[in-house]
Amino acid sequence: MSLKIAVLALAFIGMVAAQGYHQQQHHYEEEHHGPVHYEFHYDVHDDHTGDVHGRKEERKDDHTQGEYYLIDADGYKRTVTYQVDGKSGFVAQVHREPIKGYQQPQQIHKVVAAPAHHGYYH
């Protein structure tokens, strides 16, 4: 009989622990952070590879705005401006314009030489 009581007591403790764990799963708490502020920008212009792109971004608290650009392979400059206000999500606008006098960078042709075999292999 004491074995039955011990098993029932353990089962009861297990149910209470599982219920407490289940209640903890549904408790959400928002994280609070201090004020946020940053700015950055960069530009790349590599004549050898033809890689031209850049980006700038600024954030202050829940407002982020920025822009990035790149030169597409077809000679168009693609510029994307974007902003995020609070929980509104990412809102972007894309603009493309042809670049006057654009010439694609010259392709680099690699030549791979195979080893020369002299004699016969048996």
Secondary structure, DSSP 4 states (H G I P E B T S, - for coil): -HHHHHHHHHHHHHHHHHHHHHHHHT----------EEEEEEEEEETTTTEEEEEEEEEETTEEEEEEEEE-TTSEEEEEEEEEETTS--EEEEEEEEPTT--PPPPPPP--PPPP--S---
